[in-house]
Amino acid sequence: MFDLRLTDALPEQIVGRGTGIDDVGLGRKREVVTAALARARGAIGTAESAAAGARLLFAHLGGLEIASHGGLLH
């Protein structure tokens, strides 16, 4: 999902079948990603700084393990 948020790509361009889910499952997966991105955009819009926005992005789209990959943890 970070790829989508950082590049403004559409879920249809990046979200795939993964383990081979059917068309219905793929549609649902894309709906969930679209909803998560909308929720994150709303939260990030309230951030007081770029750093706060980055923390909110990770809070809404990932977790500590994802944040550590991005080098946000000390």
N, C-alpha and C positions, 0 to 999 in steps of 0.2 A: 504494500500500500504506500510505502514511502516513495517508491518510484512514481506512482501516480500523483502524489501530492507535490513532489518536487519538480516534476516535468509537465504537469497539467495534461498528461495523457488521459484518455478515457479508459474506464475499466474494460471495455470491450477490446481494447488494444493490448492490454497487459494480462488481465486475469484469464487464466486458461483452465483446462480440465484437471490439471494436477495428476491425480491418481486414476484418471479415466472416467470421471463422472459423466452421466448422461446429459442431454440437452436441458432437461428440467433442473437438474442439480447445478449445471453451469449458470443458468439464468438466475437461480437463487443466490449462488455465490457472488455473482456480479451485483445483485441488488444489495446484498449485505455490505459489500465493499463501497458501493455508491453511498449508502446511508452513513457508514462510518466516516467517509470523507466529508460529507456535508456537516456532520456533527463536529468534526475536527476543525473545519473552516470557520464555523461559528465561534468556537472557543478561541482559536488563534487570533481572530479579529479583535478580541478583547485584551490581548497581551499588551503589557506596558513597554516591552522591549523585545528585540530580536531573540535574546536568550530565553526570555519568558515564553515567547512563541514557540521556540524549539522544544522547551520542556512540555508545553501543552500538546504539541504534535506527538511527542513520544507517549505522553499520558493517554492520548486518545487512540493512537494507532499501534501502539506497541507496549512494551514493558521494560523493566530494568535490563533484561538480557539484550533487548534491541538497542537501548540507549548505550549500553556498554560497547556495543559494536561501533556506535557512532562517536565514541570517545567523550561522552558527556559525564561520565562518572569519574570522580577523583580517587 
